[in-house]
Amino acid sequence: MAPSLDGLVLAPVADRSAGQVGTRTRFAYHEQDGAIWAEYRGGDIVRGHLVGTHAGDRLDFRYVQLRTDGSTACGHCVSTVVELPDGRVRLEETWEWESGPGSGTSVVEQVVAHAP
């Protein structure tokens, strides 16, 4: 069974085109009884939300976001949860916009706060 995402903060490992998530975007995940949800913001995203399910090592969710230019977008994503050798979590994602054309892949990884 893949680790729980509850309480984890994840960030993309690479930037995407304008209007999409980038390395400055942070996802704050929550999980309970197979349900997942997250709030995200940063970079070109003012506010975003996702909601879906976590079964085994698979996430299946829908997302909606407000961009800095005032536009909105929504889509669908399926991710594989991978535990990295250092114990952090990586999500290997395949996504598609539902509000317009476009699809792709991305990777987000757990952000670990460093002690001062």
N, C-alpha and C positions, 0 to 999 in steps of 0.2 A: 504494500500500500504506500502510495506517495505521501509525503509529509503534508500536514495541514498548512494552509496559507494564512490562517487566522493571526492577525497582528503583524504580518510581514509587510515591508515596504519594498517594492521592486521598481527598477528603472530600465529603460531600453539601453542596449549596449551600443547602438548606432542611431544617428539621426535619420529621419525620413524627410520627404519633401514638405514644404511649408503647409501648415494647416493640419499636420498630423503630429503624433507624439514624437518626442525627441529625447535626447539624453538628459534634458532638464525636466522632463515629465516624471512625476512620482505617482505610483499607484499604491494606495493603502488598502490592503486586502482584509476581508473578514470571511469567516467560514463557520457554518454550524449545520450539522446533520446533512451533509452533502450539498448544501446550498452555499454559493460563493457570491460575494458582492464586493465592489471596491469603488472608492472615489479617487479621481485622479485630476491633476492640474500641473501646469508648468510648461514653459516654452510657448508654443502657439495655442495651447489649450487653457481656457479660462476655468472651465469646470467640465468634468466628465464623470459618468457613472457606468458601471457594468454590473450585470446580474446573470447568474446561470448556475450550473451544476458542476460538482467535482465527483467523479467516479473513477476509482483506481488511479491511474496516472493521467487521466484525461479531464480537461476542463472544456465546457461548452457554454458559451455566453453571448449575450447581445450587449452592445455598448452604444452610448449616445454622448455627444460632446458639443460644447459651445466653444467656438474659436475666438481668438483675439480680434478677428475682422468682423465679428458679429454673426457669422454663418454657423449653422448647425449641421451635424452629420451623424449617421447611425450605421451600424453594421453588425456582423456576426463573426465570431472567432472560435476556433477550436485549438486548444493548446495541449502539449504534452509536458507534464511536470517531470523535471530531471533533478536529482540531487547531485550537486557538484562535489568533487573530492574534498573540498574544504568545509562541506556541510551546508553551504548556501543552496538556495533553490533557484533553478532556471526554468523559464517557460519558453518552449519553442512553439511559436504561434503561426497559424495559417488563418488569414483574415480576408474578409471581403466587405466592401461597402454595400449597404442596402439603400442608401440615400442617393447613390450615384454610381458611376462606373469605377472600377478599380478593385484590385485584390493583391495580395502579396504575403510575404512571410516576415517575421520579426523575432527577436529574442529579447526577453527582459530577464534581469537577474536581481536577486535579493541584494538590497543595500544594507550594509552593516555599519552602524554608528561607531565611530572611533572614539576611544576614551581621550579626554583632553590631556 
